[in-house]
Amino acid sequence: TAPGPCGYTTLRDEAVKLFNSLQQLESERDPVPLMQGVLQTCLDLPPLVDEIYCQLVKQTTEPPAPGGQGDLHYWQLLTCMSCTFLPSPPVLRFLRFHLDRIENHFPASEMAKYACFIREALGKTKGRECVPSLEEILVLMQRQEMICTVHCPGAPACSVAISSHTTAEEVAQELVSRLGLSQSPNLFALYEQSRRREQPVGSATLLADVLTRFE
């Protein structure tokens, strides 16, 4: 295969590098940067998405220590993958079978809780512009939501809980309701502001992607 974008080598070589990263993940004290690196490679090289899903299924099948730290690191990366990429239909079927098997064999375990979370995420994931931020990875590892602060003109800043799938339109609608503006004839939108510019956030844009850009 030909060299890839962004200075990557061949797909075969990058797949080997990702496999080595997964091996390192098992004993990593701080797995978050390594997870983000794997996700970024998959975003830059989409053909490797299925490869990583299959490797993670393999690593979480009959591990030496089910529910141990190394095993849970794999489940946490699988959780982040499920909120970022959809695998191809054959791999998706294989993955769902794996999730069902884990829930049946280890009910009420941490692995089963991750499996349930991943199944729900796969039903909502449509693809991301950016990989999850470090903050998002941390909350996904705990199967929680992020808190997003929105500054509203003429009103105090509002804190809104968002998931990896929450759109700007959904947040705008919640804030309109919360501020008692549901009957207002005006249109409302979210804006992102940096040192250099201020621009509206598209209604279908995922807030998680906006937060990653700020990171």
N, C-alpha and C positions, 0 to 999 in steps of 0.2 A: 504494500500500500504506500501511497505517496505521503510526504510529510504533511502534517496538519497545520492549522492556523496557530497564531500566537506563539510561534516558536516551538510547538510540539513536534515530536518525532513521528514515526509511523504509528498507526493504530495498534499494531501488535506490540510495539515497545511500550506504548502508553498503557495498554492493558496489563502488561507485566508490572509496570510501576504501580498501578492501582492495586494489583494483587499484593504487592509488597507493602503498600500503605495499609491495607486491610490486616495483614499479619501484624504490623506494628500497632494497629489500633487496639488489639486485644490487651496489650500491657501498658498502653499510654496513660499517664496520670492525668493529663489535660487533653482529652481527645477532640475538643472543639475545633482548634485550628486545622487539625488533620482531616476532620470531617468536612470542613468548609473547602479544603483543598480538593478532596475527592468530588464534591458537588460541583466545584468550578470546572474541573476537568470534564465532567459529564455534560455540563452546559456548553462548553466550548467544542466538545467532540460527541455529539448526540449518538453516534453508533455504539458508544461504550455504555450507554444507559442500561441496555438489556444485560450486558456483560456483568455490570456491578450488581444488578438485581439478582442474577443467577448465583454470583459468588456469595452474596449475603444470605440467600436461601440455603446454600450449601453450608456456610459457616454456622447457621443457626439450626441445622438439622443434626440431632444427636451430638451436641457439643460435649466435651469432657466434663464440664461443670455447668449444667443447666441452671440459669439464673445467677451465675457468678458474674463478677465484674466484667470480664472479657466478653462473655456471652451478651450481657446487657449493652455493652458498647456497640456490638453489631446490630442489636435491635434498635438502638437509638439512631444509628446511621440509616437503617432501613426506614425508620420513622421520618427522618429528614428527606430521604429520597422520595417517599410517598407523597410528601407535601410539595415537591418540586417538579418531579417528572412522572409521566405515565409510561409504563413499559409497553411493548408491542402486545397485541391481543394474546398470542400464545404464551408469552412470559407472564402476562397478567393472570391468565387462567392458572398457570403453575403456581404463581405467588399466592393466589386466593386459596388454592388447595393446601398450600403450606400453612397459611394462617389458620384455616379450619382445623388442620391436624394439631397444631400447637395448642389451640384453645381446648380441643378435646382431650389431649394428653396431659395438659398442665392447667386445669381450670383454676381460676382465682390466683394464678401466679403472675409475677411481673411480666413474663413473656406473653401470657394470654392478654394482659391489659394492653401491651404494645400492639399485639396482633389485632385487637378490636379497634384501637385507635387508627392503625394503618389502613384497615379495611374501610373505615369511614372516610379517611382522607382521600383514598383512591377514588371514591365516588364524587369528590369535589374538585380534585386537581385538574387543571386545564393547561398547565405549563406556566413557567415563570420567566420574566425578563432578567431577573437577577437571582443568584443563589441566596439562601437565607443568610441574614446577618449573624454575627456572633451571638447577639442577644436572642435572636429567634431560635438559633440552634439550642441555646441553653434552655429556653422554655419548652421547646419540642422534646428535649430529653426528659423533661418532667411531665410531658403530656398536658401542658398548660397553655394559657393564652397570654399574649403580650398586652401591655398597657400602653396605649398611644395617647399623647397629649395634643389636643387641638385647641389653638388659640382663636377665640371667637370675638369679632369686633363688638364692643359695647357690652361684653359679658365676660365673666371669669373663664379661665382656661378649663376645658372639659377633658376628663380622662375617660377613654373608651377602650374596652377590652376587645381585641381583634385576634383573629386566627390567621393562619397562612392563606386563607381563602377569602378574607373579607375585602370587599371592593370599596372604593371611595364613595360610590353612590350609597351603599349601605350605611356607611358612617355618617354621611351627610343627612340621610333620612332620620337616623337615630338622633342626631343633634337637633334637627328641626323639631322633632317631637319633644325632646327633652327641654328645649327652650320655649315651648309653647307657640311655635310659629307655623303649625300645621295648616292654619287657615290663611296664611299670608299668600298674596298673589305673586310674590317675588320668587325668583329661582335661586337656588343655593348650590354652591359647589365648594370643594376643598381646593386650597392653593398650597403649593410647596414653595418655601422661600429660603434662599441661600444668600450668601454675601453678594453674589453677582446678579441674581435674577429672581423674579417671582413669576410663577406660571400656574395656570389651573391644572388640577389633576384630573385626567380623564375618568369618566364615571365608572368604566369597567376596569380601571387600574387597580391592582392589588396593593393595599396599603403596605404590606410587608416588603414589596419591591421598592417603594418609596423610602422606607426606613433603611433598607440596605444601601441605597444610593447616598443617604446622609452619612452612613457609617464610613 
